[in-house]
Amino acid sequence: MKEMETRIIKIDIDFIRTKLASIGAKKVKQENQINHIYDFPDNRLIKNKGYARIRYIDDMINSTNKYYMTVKKLLNQEKYKVMEENETLIEDYIEGQKIFEALGLTLIQSIKKYRESYKFKNTLIEIDINDKSFCPFPYIELESENESELKEIVKLLGYSMKDTTSKTIYEILKTENGE
């Protein structure tokens, strides 16, 4: 699967929720996550703007828990971040960890995040609130396969495309930290 995405950082969460309600966006997810990020010892995946991940999801809407094993690779970052994503549901975190380790990957970091996701037309709008030790500000991520729809939703939320970024979260954090 390929996804076209953009982010708007340092958002006012209540403002975004109000805007989402006013346009009729439907809440489709409310979850706590732990994202276990894996890479090779030389960090070649992250250096090439990709990563391997096992995500634990505490689904607060359906009262279920799930694990997903994912590998992402950046394809393009000119206007939007375009990623190739391969993901599958797994039954057991330990087995997923063993598979990654057997391939030579090691756990780089574990990141806790709260996420609310909304659907409007065919676009997913996600409010992300990470553990402050990883990312000190909330942001929204918009994922779509349709550029005009993406632009429309950015405008409906009260922003312009100038407010968006195609940078990865690691690039955003480096810029914010003055690196």
OpenMM code with the backbone's topology and positions (N, CA, C; nanometers):
from openmm import Vec3, app, unit

residues = "MET LYS GLU MET GLU THR ARG ILE ILE LYS ILE ASP ILE ASP PHE ILE ARG THR LYS LEU ALA SER ILE GLY ALA LYS LYS VAL LYS GLN GLU ASN GLN ILE ASN HIS ILE TYR ASP PHE PRO ASP ASN ARG LEU ILE LYS ASN LYS GLY TYR ALA ARG ILE ARG TYR ILE ASP ASP MET ILE ASN SER THR ASN LYS TYR TYR MET THR VAL LYS LYS LEU LEU ASN GLN GLU LYS TYR LYS VAL MET GLU GLU ASN GLU THR LEU ILE GLU ASP TYR ILE GLU GLY GLN LYS ILE PHE GLU ALA LEU GLY LEU THR LEU ILE GLN SER ILE LYS LYS TYR ARG GLU SER TYR LYS PHE LYS ASN THR LEU ILE GLU ILE ASP ILE ASN ASP LYS SER PHE CYS PRO PHE PRO TYR ILE GLU LEU GLU SER GLU ASN GLU SER GLU LEU LYS GLU ILE VAL LYS LEU LEU GLY TYR SER MET LYS ASP THR THR SER LYS THR ILE TYR GLU ILE LEU LYS THR GLU ASN GLY GLU".split()
positions = [
    Vec3(0.0836, -0.1178, 0.0000),
    Vec3(0.0000, 0.0000, 0.0000),
    Vec3(0.0881, 0.1242, 0.0000),
    Vec3(0.0468, 0.2272, -0.0744),
    Vec3(0.1142, 0.3559, -0.0721),
    Vec3(0.0197, 0.4558, -0.0094),
    Vec3(0.0751, 0.5419, 0.0756),
    Vec3(-0.0075, 0.6445, 0.1362),
    Vec3(0.0569, 0.7802, 0.1145),
    Vec3(-0.0254, 0.8806, 0.0830),
    Vec3(0.0194, 1.0183, 0.0696),
    Vec3(-0.0211, 1.0864, 0.2002),
    Vec3(0.0758, 1.1447, 0.2680),
    Vec3(0.0413, 1.2054, 0.3956),
    Vec3(0.1116, 1.3386, 0.4149),
    Vec3(0.0507, 1.4181, 0.5011),
    Vec3(0.1085, 1.5445, 0.5421),
    Vec3(0.0731, 1.5670, 0.6887),
    Vec3(0.1495, 1.6540, 0.7541),
    Vec3(0.1264, 1.6830, 0.8960),
    Vec3(0.1092, 1.8326, 0.9172),
    Vec3(0.0340, 1.8635, 1.0208),
    Vec3(0.0265, 1.9996, 1.0729),
    Vec3(0.0651, 1.9869, 1.2196),
    Vec3(0.1719, 2.0573, 1.2582),
    Vec3(0.2244, 2.0404, 1.3936),
    Vec3(0.1771, 2.1532, 1.4864),
    Vec3(0.1937, 2.1262, 1.6154),
    Vec3(0.1611, 2.2217, 1.7223),
    Vec3(0.0172, 2.2702, 1.7121),
    Vec3(-0.0732, 2.1757, 1.7060),
    Vec3(-0.2153, 2.2072, 1.6896),
    Vec3(-0.2822, 2.2342, 1.8241),
    Vec3(-0.3971, 2.2991, 1.8181),
    Vec3(-0.4874, 2.3151, 1.9321),
    Vec3(-0.5878, 2.2003, 1.9194),
    Vec3(-0.5769, 2.1033, 2.0066),
    Vec3(-0.6579, 1.9807, 1.9959),
    Vec3(-0.8073, 2.0099, 2.0000),
    Vec3(-0.8509, 2.0964, 2.0924),
    Vec3(-0.9939, 2.1273, 2.1021),
    Vec3(-1.0448, 2.1958, 1.9754),
    Vec3(-0.9638, 2.2843, 1.9175),
    Vec3(-0.9992, 2.3517, 1.7921),
    Vec3(-1.0181, 2.2483, 1.6810),
    Vec3(-0.9255, 2.1541, 1.6706),
    Vec3(-0.9329, 2.0508, 1.5662),
    Vec3(-1.0552, 1.9629, 1.5871),
    Vec3(-1.0809, 1.9219, 1.7105),
    Vec3(-1.1992, 1.8383, 1.7365),
    Vec3(-1.3278, 1.9117, 1.6978),
    Vec3(-1.3346, 2.0416, 1.7291),
    Vec3(-1.4519, 2.1218, 1.6936),
    Vec3(-1.4678, 2.1299, 1.5420),
    Vec3(-1.3575, 2.1531, 1.4714),
    Vec3(-1.3613, 2.1602, 1.3250),
    Vec3(-1.4036, 2.0256, 1.2652),
    Vec3(-1.3491, 1.9165, 1.3184),
    Vec3(-1.3847, 1.7835, 1.2681),
    Vec3(-1.5339, 1.7566, 1.2867),
    Vec3(-1.5878, 1.7962, 1.4020),
    Vec3(-1.7312, 1.7783, 1.4271),
    Vec3(-1.8134, 1.8638, 1.3299),
    Vec3(-1.7676, 1.9868, 1.3044),
    Vec3(-1.8441, 2.0781, 1.2179),
    Vec3(-1.8491, 2.0319, 1.0723),
    Vec3(-1.7497, 1.9570, 1.0270),
    Vec3(-1.7524, 1.9089, 0.8882),
    Vec3(-1.8130, 1.7685, 0.8776),
    Vec3(-1.8482, 1.7108, 0.9928),
    Vec3(-1.9124, 1.5796, 0.9915),
    Vec3(-1.8165, 1.4622, 0.9828),
    Vec3(-1.6914, 1.4841, 1.0234),
    Vec3(-1.5951, 1.3733, 1.0240),
    Vec3(-1.6378, 1.2700, 1.1288),
    Vec3(-1.6190, 1.1433, 1.0976),
    Vec3(-1.6603, 1.0345, 1.1866),
    Vec3(-1.5388, 0.9788, 1.2609),
    Vec3(-1.5494, 0.9705, 1.3939),
    Vec3(-1.4407, 0.9122, 1.4724),
    Vec3(-1.4373, 0.7626, 1.4458),
    Vec3(-1.3196, 0.7134, 1.4026),
    Vec3(-1.3067, 0.5717, 1.3699),
    Vec3(-1.2083, 0.4985, 1.4615),
    Vec3(-1.1250, 0.5750, 1.5327),
    Vec3(-1.0298, 0.5127, 1.6256),
    Vec3(-1.0072, 0.6032, 1.7454),
    Vec3(-0.9876, 0.5413, 1.8591),
    Vec3(-0.9404, 0.6094, 1.9794),
    Vec3(-0.8561, 0.5055, 2.0510),
    Vec3(-0.7256, 0.5310, 2.0563),
    Vec3(-0.6377, 0.4250, 2.1051),
    Vec3(-0.5121, 0.4781, 2.1729),
    Vec3(-0.4627, 0.3969, 2.2618),
    Vec3(-0.3289, 0.4155, 2.3159),
    Vec3(-0.2405, 0.3181, 2.2399),
    Vec3(-0.1201, 0.3651, 2.2053),
    Vec3(-0.0274, 0.2814, 2.1291),
    Vec3(0.1089, 0.2793, 2.1968),
    Vec3(0.1777, 0.1700, 2.1753),
    Vec3(0.3215, 0.1652, 2.2014),
    Vec3(0.3837, 0.1192, 2.0710),
    Vec3(0.4693, 0.2039, 2.0146),
    Vec3(0.5351, 0.1752, 1.8877),
    Vec3(0.6794, 0.1355, 1.9145),
    Vec3(0.7098, 0.0096, 1.8885),
    Vec3(0.8451, -0.0428, 1.9074),
    Vec3(0.9153, -0.0327, 1.7722),
    Vec3(1.0149, 0.0556, 1.7638),
    Vec3(1.0843, 0.0838, 1.6377),
    Vec3(1.2116, 0.0009, 1.6312),
    Vec3(1.2286, -0.0690, 1.5191),
    Vec3(1.3448, -0.1571, 1.4979),
    Vec3(1.4260, -0.1083, 1.3790),
    Vec3(1.5554, -0.1316, 1.3856),
    Vec3(1.6447, -0.1013, 1.2743),
    Vec3(1.7667, -0.1905, 1.2861),
    Vec3(1.8483, -0.1892, 1.1824),
    Vec3(1.9753, -0.2593, 1.1861),
    Vec3(2.0716, -0.1800, 1.2741),
    Vec3(2.1771, -0.2424, 1.3253),
    Vec3(2.2715, -0.1697, 1.4120),
    Vec3(2.3309, -0.0436, 1.3475),
    Vec3(2.3403, -0.0390, 1.2149),
    Vec3(2.3939, 0.0802, 1.1473),
    Vec3(2.2851, 0.1834, 1.1142),
    Vec3(2.1613, 0.1598, 1.1622),
    Vec3(2.0469, 0.2504, 1.1420),
    Vec3(2.0155, 0.2784, 0.9947),
    Vec3(2.0393, 0.1815, 0.9078),
    Vec3(2.0195, 0.2058, 0.7645),
    Vec3(1.8744, 0.2303, 0.7263),
    Vec3(1.7805, 0.1738, 0.7998),
    Vec3(1.6397, 0.1982, 0.7662),
    Vec3(1.6017, 0.3432, 0.7956),
    Vec3(1.6314, 0.3890, 0.9166),
    Vec3(1.5978, 0.5265, 0.9557),
    Vec3(1.6773, 0.6273, 0.8721),
    Vec3(1.8042, 0.5987, 0.8437),
    Vec3(1.8850, 0.6885, 0.7595),
    Vec3(1.8229, 0.7038, 0.6215),
    Vec3(1.7556, 0.5991, 0.5737),
    Vec3(1.6877, 0.6033, 0.4439),
    Vec3(1.5387, 0.6338, 0.4574),
    Vec3(1.5024, 0.6911, 0.5727),
    Vec3(1.3659, 0.7374, 0.6007),
    Vec3(1.2626, 0.6253, 0.5953),
    Vec3(1.2997, 0.5147, 0.6556),
    Vec3(1.2085, 0.4030, 0.6706),
    Vec3(1.2239, 0.3460, 0.8095),
    Vec3(1.1513, 0.2406, 0.8389),
    Vec3(1.1664, 0.1737, 0.9678),
    Vec3(1.0858, 0.0441, 0.9693),
    Vec3(1.1160, -0.0357, 1.0686),
    Vec3(1.0378, -0.1553, 1.0986),
    Vec3(0.9736, -0.1304, 1.2348),
    Vec3(0.8513, -0.1771, 1.2527),
    Vec3(0.7798, -0.1445, 1.3760),
    Vec3(0.6882, -0.2591, 1.4160),
    Vec3(0.6763, -0.2758, 1.5471),
    Vec3(0.5685, -0.3563, 1.6034),
    Vec3(0.4875, -0.2598, 1.6887),
    Vec3(0.3598, -0.2481, 1.6553),
    Vec3(0.2719, -0.1539, 1.7257),
    Vec3(0.1721, -0.2310, 1.8107),
    Vec3(0.1703, -0.1959, 1.9396),
    Vec3(0.0677, -0.2470, 2.0315),
    Vec3(-0.0431, -0.1429, 2.0356),
    Vec3(-0.1668, -0.1879, 2.0154),
    Vec3(-0.2816, -0.0975, 2.0178),
    Vec3(-0.3792, -0.1403, 2.1263),
    Vec3(-0.4105, -0.0453, 2.2146),
    Vec3(-0.5184, -0.0594, 2.3122),
    Vec3(-0.6352, 0.0185, 2.2531),
    Vec3(-0.7270, -0.0524, 2.1861),
    Vec3(-0.8408, 0.0076, 2.1167),
    Vec3(-0.9473, 0.0422, 2.2209),
    Vec3(-0.9646, 0.1726, 2.2451),
    Vec3(-1.0548, 0.2191, 2.3501),
    Vec3(-1.2012, 0.2201, 2.3053),
    Vec3(-1.2266, 0.2143, 2.1757),
    Vec3(-1.3642, 0.2109, 2.1258),
    Vec3(-1.4198, 0.0690, 2.1343),
    Vec3(-1.3392, -0.0292, 2.0920),
    Vec3(-1.3854, -0.1678, 2.0876),
    Vec3(-1.3374, -0.2528, 2.2047),
    Vec3(-1.2617, -0.1924, 2.2969),
    Vec3(-1.2079, -0.2637, 2.4142),
    Vec3(-1.1317, -0.3899, 2.3727),
    Vec3(-1.0410, -0.3737, 2.2760),
    Vec3(-0.9580, -0.4848, 2.2313),
    Vec3(-0.8114, -0.4415, 2.2288),
    Vec3(-0.7234, -0.5388, 2.2219),
    Vec3(-0.5796, -0.5142, 2.2094),
    Vec3(-0.5293, -0.5898, 2.0872),
    Vec3(-0.4377, -0.5258, 2.0114),
    Vec3(-0.3848, -0.5879, 1.8906),
    Vec3(-0.2382, -0.5507, 1.8738),
    Vec3(-0.1675, -0.6346, 1.7955),
    Vec3(-0.0296, -0.6068, 1.7555),
    Vec3(-0.0218, -0.6065, 1.6039),
    Vec3(0.0473, -0.5075, 1.5494),
    Vec3(0.0725, -0.5009, 1.4058),
    Vec3(0.2228, -0.4959, 1.3819),
    Vec3(0.2665, -0.5687, 1.2824),
    Vec3(0.4061, -0.5694, 1.2398),
    Vec3(0.4099, -0.4934, 1.1073),
    Vec3(0.4974, -0.3934, 1.0987),
    Vec3(0.4978, -0.3023, 0.9844),
    Vec3(0.6393, -0.2715, 0.9397),
    Vec3(0.6549, -0.2554, 0.8090),
    Vec3(0.7785, -0.2017, 0.7518),
    Vec3(0.7367, -0.0876, 0.6606),
    Vec3(0.8000, 0.0290, 0.6787),
    Vec3(0.7699, 0.1455, 0.5958),
    Vec3(0.8970, 0.1926, 0.5269),
    Vec3(0.8777, 0.2455, 0.4058),
    Vec3(0.9899, 0.2979, 0.3277),
    Vec3(0.9428, 0.4243, 0.2576),
    Vec3(1.0196, 0.5324, 0.2701),
    Vec3(0.9860, 0.6578, 0.2040),
    Vec3(1.0099, 0.6453, 0.0542),
    Vec3(0.9092, 0.6805, -0.0254),
    Vec3(0.9212, 0.6772, -0.1702),
    Vec3(0.9446, 0.8160, -0.2287),
    Vec3(0.8809, 0.9169, -0.1667),
    Vec3(0.8900, 1.0526, -0.2179),
    Vec3(0.8568, 1.1488, -0.1052),
    Vec3(0.9206, 1.2649, -0.1069),
    Vec3(0.8964, 1.3617, -0.0009),
    Vec3(0.8900, 1.5036, -0.0562),
    Vec3(0.8721, 1.5177, -0.1863),
    Vec3(0.8743, 1.6503, -0.2474),
    Vec3(0.7592, 1.7377, -0.1984),
    Vec3(0.6361, 1.6956, -0.2248),
    Vec3(0.5196, 1.7751, -0.1871),
    Vec3(0.4501, 1.7145, -0.0649),
    Vec3(0.4376, 1.5835, -0.0664),
    Vec3(0.3786, 1.5074, 0.0431),
    Vec3(0.4755, 1.3958, 0.0764),
    Vec3(0.4562, 1.3400, 0.1935),
    Vec3(0.5345, 1.2221, 0.2274),
    Vec3(0.4601, 1.1024, 0.1690),
    Vec3(0.5247, 1.0310, 0.0771),
    Vec3(0.4647, 0.9130, 0.0159),
    Vec3(0.5448, 0.7925, 0.0640),
    Vec3(0.4760, 0.7050, 0.1349),
    Vec3(0.5403, 0.5888, 0.1945),
    Vec3(0.4846, 0.4609, 0.1341),
    Vec3(0.5724, 0.3630, 0.1204),
    Vec3(0.5265, 0.2278, 0.0927),
    Vec3(0.5132, 0.1620, 0.2293),
    Vec3(0.3978, 0.1039, 0.2547),
    Vec3(0.3728, 0.0436, 0.3850),
    Vec3(0.3286, -0.1006, 0.3670),
    Vec3(0.3953, -0.1902, 0.4379),
    Vec3(0.3569, -0.3309, 0.4431),
    Vec3(0.3296, -0.3632, 0.5884),
    Vec3(0.2066, -0.4079, 0.6147),
    Vec3(0.1657, -0.4276, 0.7532),
    Vec3(0.0789, -0.5514, 0.7651),
    Vec3(0.0937, -0.6210, 0.8786),
    Vec3(0.0096, -0.7366, 0.9056),
    Vec3(-0.0198, -0.7454, 1.0549),
    Vec3(-0.1369, -0.7962, 1.0860),
    Vec3(-0.1765, -0.8219, 1.2238),
    Vec3(-0.1025, -0.9466, 1.2714),
    Vec3(-0.0419, -0.9396, 1.3895),
    Vec3(0.0249, -1.0571, 1.4462),
    Vec3(-0.0401, -1.0923, 1.5791),
    Vec3(-0.0271, -1.2174, 1.6181),
    Vec3(-0.0901, -1.2639, 1.7415),
    Vec3(-0.0062, -1.2372, 1.8653),
    Vec3(0.1261, -1.2270, 1.8480),
    Vec3(0.2149, -1.2281, 1.9631),
    Vec3(0.3335, -1.1338, 1.9406),
    Vec3(0.3490, -1.0359, 2.0279),
    Vec3(0.4599, -0.9409, 2.0167),
    Vec3(0.5952, -1.0124, 2.0191),
    Vec3(0.6109, -1.1104, 2.1071),
    Vec3(0.7394, -1.1798, 2.1227),
    Vec3(0.7788, -1.2495, 1.9916),
    Vec3(0.6840, -1.3134, 1.9242),
    Vec3(0.7152, -1.3783, 1.7964),
    Vec3(0.7561, -1.2754, 1.6915),
    Vec3(0.6868, -1.1618, 1.6878),
    Vec3(0.7241, -1.0548, 1.5957),
    Vec3(0.8642, -1.0032, 1.6248),
    Vec3(0.8932, -0.9853, 1.7515),
    Vec3(1.0266, -0.9410, 1.7937),
    Vec3(1.1320, -1.0428, 1.7491),
    Vec3(1.1043, -1.1700, 1.7666),
    Vec3(1.1991, -1.2746, 1.7268),
    Vec3(1.2230, -1.2749, 1.5762),
    Vec3(1.1174, -1.2489, 1.4985),
    Vec3(1.1333, -1.2422, 1.3530),
    Vec3(1.2253, -1.1260, 1.3162),
    Vec3(1.1990, -1.0080, 1.3713),
    Vec3(1.2855, -0.8928, 1.3422),
    Vec3(1.4298, -0.9202, 1.3852),
    Vec3(1.4477, -0.9774, 1.5048),
    Vec3(1.5832, -1.0058, 1.5542),
    Vec3(1.6537, -1.1103, 1.4670),
    Vec3(1.5784, -1.2094, 1.4179),
    Vec3(1.6376, -1.3112, 1.3304),
    Vec3(1.6864, -1.2489, 1.1990),
    Vec3(1.6247, -1.1384, 1.1596),
    Vec3(1.6664, -1.0661, 1.0394),
    Vec3(1.7820, -0.9696, 1.0663),
    Vec3(1.8237, -0.9594, 1.1932),
    Vec3(1.9348, -0.8713, 1.2288),
    Vec3(1.8933, -0.7349, 1.2803),
    Vec3(1.7647, -0.7151, 1.3027),
    Vec3(1.7157, -0.5871, 1.3540),
    Vec3(1.7226, -0.5846, 1.5062),
    Vec3(1.7379, -0.4650, 1.5615),
    Vec3(1.7372, -0.4482, 1.7068),
    Vec3(1.6371, -0.3391, 1.7434),
    Vec3(1.5868, -0.3463, 1.8649),
    Vec3(1.4928, -0.2457, 1.9143),
    Vec3(1.5680, -0.1145, 1.9332),
    Vec3(1.5229, -0.0095, 1.8657),
    Vec3(1.5851, 0.1230, 1.8739),
    Vec3(1.5187, 0.2059, 1.9831),
    Vec3(1.3852, 0.2090, 1.9826),
    Vec3(1.3118, 0.2837, 2.0844),
    Vec3(1.1673, 0.2380, 2.0881),
    Vec3(1.1036, 0.2668, 2.2006),
    Vec3(0.9610, 0.2421, 2.2179),
    Vec3(0.8952, 0.3752, 2.2498),
    Vec3(0.7915, 0.4071, 2.1740),
    Vec3(0.7265, 0.5377, 2.1839),
    Vec3(0.5802, 0.5170, 2.2193),
    Vec3(0.5357, 0.5838, 2.3268),
    Vec3(0.3951, 0.5782, 2.3664),
    Vec3(0.3208, 0.6950, 2.3025),
    Vec3(0.1991, 0.6652, 2.2561),
    Vec3(0.1206, 0.7665, 2.1850),
    Vec3(-0.0280, 0.7436, 2.2094),
    Vec3(-0.1028, 0.8547, 2.2202),
    Vec3(-0.2488, 0.8508, 2.2178),
    Vec3(-0.2904, 0.8994, 2.0796),
    Vec3(-0.3848, 0.8299, 2.0173),
    Vec3(-0.4290, 0.8682, 1.8828),
    Vec3(-0.5803, 0.8624, 1.8732),
    Vec3(-0.6357, 0.9681, 1.8145),
    Vec3(-0.7758, 0.9713, 1.7735),
    Vec3(-0.7756, 0.9828, 1.6228),
    Vec3(-0.8539, 0.9000, 1.5547),
    Vec3(-0.8591, 0.9040, 1.4092),
    Vec3(-1.0015, 0.9290, 1.3625),
    Vec3(-1.0111, 1.0128, 1.2607),
    Vec3(-1.1396, 1.0500, 1.2030),
    Vec3(-1.1347, 1.0256, 1.0530),
    Vec3(-1.2497, 0.9937, 0.9966),
    Vec3(-1.2610, 0.9718, 0.8531),
    Vec3(-1.3524, 1.0802, 0.7969),
    Vec3(-1.3047, 1.1461, 0.6919),
    Vec3(-1.3871, 1.2410, 0.6175),
    Vec3(-1.3659, 1.2113, 0.4712),
    Vec3(-1.4739, 1.1791, 0.4013),
    Vec3(-1.4675, 1.1301, 0.2644),
    Vec3(-1.3754, 1.0078, 0.2648),
    Vec3(-1.2662, 1.0120, 0.1888),
    Vec3(-1.1730, 0.8984, 0.1861),
    Vec3(-1.0408, 0.9304, 0.2530),
    Vec3(-1.0399, 1.0334, 0.3369),
    Vec3(-0.9171, 1.0774, 0.4029),
    Vec3(-0.9242, 1.0465, 0.5514),
    Vec3(-0.8114, 1.0030, 0.6042),
    Vec3(-0.7978, 0.9753, 0.7464),
    Vec3(-0.7274, 1.0940, 0.8111),
    Vec3(-0.7863, 1.1477, 0.9181),
    Vec3(-0.7282, 1.2595, 0.9923),
    Vec3(-0.6985, 1.2070, 1.1328),
    Vec3(-0.5707, 1.2105, 1.1705),
    Vec3(-0.5307, 1.1527, 1.2985),
    Vec3(-0.4705, 1.2590, 1.3890),
    Vec3(-0.5241, 1.2670, 1.5097),
    Vec3(-0.4672, 1.3536, 1.6131),
    Vec3(-0.3715, 1.2673, 1.6932),
    Vec3(-0.2457, 1.3060, 1.6967),
    Vec3(-0.1436, 1.2306, 1.7690),
    Vec3(-0.0901, 1.3118, 1.8860),
    Vec3(-0.0908, 1.2480, 2.0028),
    Vec3(-0.0324, 1.3067, 2.1232),
    Vec3(0.0679, 1.2047, 2.1751),
    Vec3(0.1955, 1.2303, 2.1484),
    Vec3(0.3030, 1.1402, 2.1884),
    Vec3(0.3448, 1.1657, 2.3324),
    Vec3(0.4121, 1.0681, 2.3889),
    Vec3(0.4781, 1.0887, 2.5172),
    Vec3(0.5675, 1.2119, 2.4999),
    Vec3(0.5593, 1.3062, 2.5932),
    Vec3(0.6318, 1.4329, 2.5794),
    Vec3(0.7832, 1.4160, 2.5712),
    Vec3(0.8353, 1.3057, 2.6228),
    Vec3(0.9792, 1.2831, 2.6138),
    Vec3(1.0223, 1.2547, 2.4696),
    Vec3(0.9278, 1.2128, 2.3850),
    Vec3(0.9579, 1.1902, 2.2442),
    Vec3(0.9221, 1.3126, 2.1602),
    Vec3(0.7994, 1.3609, 2.1732),
    Vec3(0.7523, 1.4758, 2.0945),
    Vec3(0.6667, 1.5622, 2.1860),
    Vec3(0.7123, 1.6840, 2.2152),
    Vec3(0.6445, 1.7663, 2.3157),
    Vec3(0.5169, 1.8374, 2.2698),
    Vec3(0.4757, 1.8199, 2.1440),
    Vec3(0.3576, 1.8911, 2.0939),
    Vec3(0.2673, 1.7946, 2.0164),
    Vec3(0.1354, 1.8219, 2.0192),
    Vec3(0.0425, 1.7394, 1.9411),
    Vec3(0.0444, 1.7831, 1.7943),
    Vec3(0.0036, 1.6919, 1.7077),
    Vec3(-0.0044, 1.7228, 1.5650),
    Vec3(-0.1144, 1.6401, 1.5019),
    Vec3(-0.1517, 1.6792, 1.3806),
    Vec3(-0.2430, 1.5962, 1.3031),
    Vec3(-0.1687, 1.5449, 1.1808),
    Vec3(-0.2091, 1.4274, 1.1425),
    Vec3(-0.1559, 1.3647, 1.0220),
    Vec3(-0.2756, 1.3358, 0.9330),
    Vec3(-0.2653, 1.3760, 0.8079),
    Vec3(-0.3723, 1.3499, 0.7116),
    Vec3(-0.3198, 1.2516, 0.6088),
    Vec3(-0.3948, 1.1444, 0.5856),
    Vec3(-0.3563, 1.0414, 0.4888),
    Vec3(-0.4668, 1.0268, 0.3862),
    Vec3(-0.4278, 1.0338, 0.2598),
    Vec3(-0.5255, 1.0244, 0.1527),
    Vec3(-0.4603, 0.9703, 0.0266),
    Vec3(-0.5419, 0.9253, -0.0646),
    Vec3(-0.4951, 0.8872, -0.1976),
    Vec3(-0.5333, 0.9941, -0.2990),
    Vec3(-0.6011, 1.1004, -0.2530),
    Vec3(-0.6532, 1.2032, -0.3416),
    Vec3(-0.6006, 1.3394, -0.2984),
    Vec3(-0.5177, 1.4008, -0.3826),
    Vec3(-0.4545, 1.5284, -0.3474),
    Vec3(-0.5556, 1.6414, -0.3303),
    Vec3(-0.6545, 1.6503, -0.4181),
    Vec3(-0.7507, 1.7605, -0.4059),
    Vec3(-0.8340, 1.7463, -0.2788),
    Vec3(-0.8655, 1.6237, -0.2407),
    Vec3(-0.9386, 1.6001, -0.1162),
    Vec3(-0.8530, 1.6386, 0.0043),
    Vec3(-0.7256, 1.6065, -0.0003),
    Vec3(-0.6327, 1.6415, 0.1069),
    Vec3(-0.6278, 1.7939, 0.1244),
    Vec3(-0.6147, 1.8656, 0.0140),
    Vec3(-0.6106, 2.0125, 0.0184),
    Vec3(-0.7420, 2.0692, 0.0723),
    Vec3(-0.8538, 2.0113, 0.0293),
    Vec3(-0.9850, 2.0560, 0.0760),
    Vec3(-0.9969, 2.0422, 0.2276),
    Vec3(-0.9513, 1.9295, 0.2812),
    Vec3(-0.9641, 1.9047, 0.4251),
    Vec3(-0.8714, 1.9963, 0.5044),
    Vec3(-0.7517, 2.0196, 0.4542),
    Vec3(-0.6610, 2.1138, 0.5207),
    Vec3(-0.7314, 2.2487, 0.5352),
    Vec3(-0.7955, 2.2936, 0.4270),
    Vec3(-0.8663, 2.4230, 0.4288),
    Vec3(-0.9867, 2.4183, 0.5240),
    Vec3(-1.0648, 2.3088, 0.5198),
    Vec3(-1.1808, 2.2958, 0.6090),
    Vec3(-1.1414, 2.2986, 0.7572),
    Vec3(-1.0191, 2.2523, 0.7859),
    Vec3(-0.9712, 2.2523, 0.9243),
    Vec3(-0.9152, 2.3881, 0.9664),
    Vec3(-0.9157, 2.4852, 0.8738),
    Vec3(-0.8719, 2.6199, 0.9074),
    Vec3(-0.7248, 2.6473, 0.8811),
    Vec3(-0.6631, 2.5662, 0.7975),
    Vec3(-0.5210, 2.5823, 0.7659),
    Vec3(-0.5033, 2.5994, 0.6161),
    Vec3(-0.3798, 2.6295, 0.5769),
    Vec3(-0.3447, 2.6315, 0.4351),
    Vec3(-0.2349, 2.5283, 0.4142),
    Vec3(-0.2042, 2.4988, 0.2896),
    Vec3(-0.0992, 2.4016, 0.2597),
    Vec3(0.0368, 2.4504, 0.3097),
    Vec3(0.0521, 2.5799, 0.3295),
    Vec3(0.1776, 2.6344, 0.3849),
    Vec3(0.1985, 2.5903, 0.5300),
    Vec3(0.0886, 2.5522, 0.5964),
    Vec3(0.0960, 2.5068, 0.7357),
    Vec3(0.1329, 2.3595, 0.7461),
    Vec3(0.1408, 2.2909, 0.6328),
    Vec3(0.1665, 2.1469, 0.6344),
    Vec3(0.3144, 2.1179, 0.6115),
    Vec3(0.3543, 1.9966, 0.6449),
    Vec3(0.4912, 1.9528, 0.6199),
    Vec3(0.4921, 1.8075, 0.5740),
    Vec3(0.5852, 1.7780, 0.4851),
    Vec3(0.6045, 1.6396, 0.4399),
    Vec3(0.7201, 1.5746, 0.5162),
    Vec3(0.7783, 1.6466, 0.6106),
    Vec3(0.8912, 1.5928, 0.6867),
    Vec3(0.8479, 1.4753, 0.7731),
    Vec3(0.9420, 1.3860, 0.7988),
    Vec3(0.9169, 1.2770, 0.8929),
    Vec3(0.9166, 1.3355, 1.0338),
    Vec3(0.8626, 1.2631, 1.1288),
    Vec3(0.8595, 1.3128, 1.2666),
    Vec3(1.0018, 1.3335, 1.3182),
    Vec3(1.0962, 1.2499, 1.2758),
    Vec3(1.2347, 1.2653, 1.3195),
    Vec3(1.2949, 1.3944, 1.2631),
    Vec3(1.2640, 1.4281, 1.1379),
    Vec3(1.3121, 1.5534, 1.0785),
    Vec3(1.2497, 1.6738, 1.1485),
    Vec3(1.1201, 1.6648, 1.1794),
    Vec3(1.0515, 1.7740, 1.2497),
    Vec3(1.1159, 1.7965, 1.3858),
    Vec3(1.1405, 1.6890, 1.4588),
    Vec3(1.1998, 1.7016, 1.5922),
    Vec3(1.3410, 1.7585, 1.5860),
    Vec3(1.4198, 1.7203, 1.4851),
    Vec3(1.5537, 1.7775, 1.4683),
    Vec3(1.5453, 1.9277, 1.4459),
    Vec3(1.4529, 1.9709, 1.3599),
    Vec3(1.4351, 2.1136, 1.3313),
    Vec3(1.3912, 2.1867, 1.4572),
    Vec3(1.2964, 2.1303, 1.5300),
    Vec3(1.2465, 2.1915, 1.6533),
    Vec3(1.3554, 2.2030, 1.7601),
    Vec3(1.4481, 2.1073, 1.7595),
    Vec3(1.5574, 2.1077, 1.8580),
    Vec3(1.6779, 2.1869, 1.8090),
    Vec3(1.6657, 2.2517, 1.6937),
    Vec3(1.7727, 2.3349, 1.6416),
    Vec3(1.8928, 2.2581, 1.5862),
    Vec3(1.8705, 2.1362, 1.5461),
    Vec3(1.9812, 2.0547, 1.4917),
    Vec3(1.9926, 2.0700, 1.3420),
] * unit.nanometer
topology = app.Topology()
chain = topology.addChain("A")
for resn in residues:
    res = topology.addResidue(resn, chain)
    for name in ("N", "CA", "C"):
        topology.addAtom(name, app.Element.getBySymbol(name[0]), res)
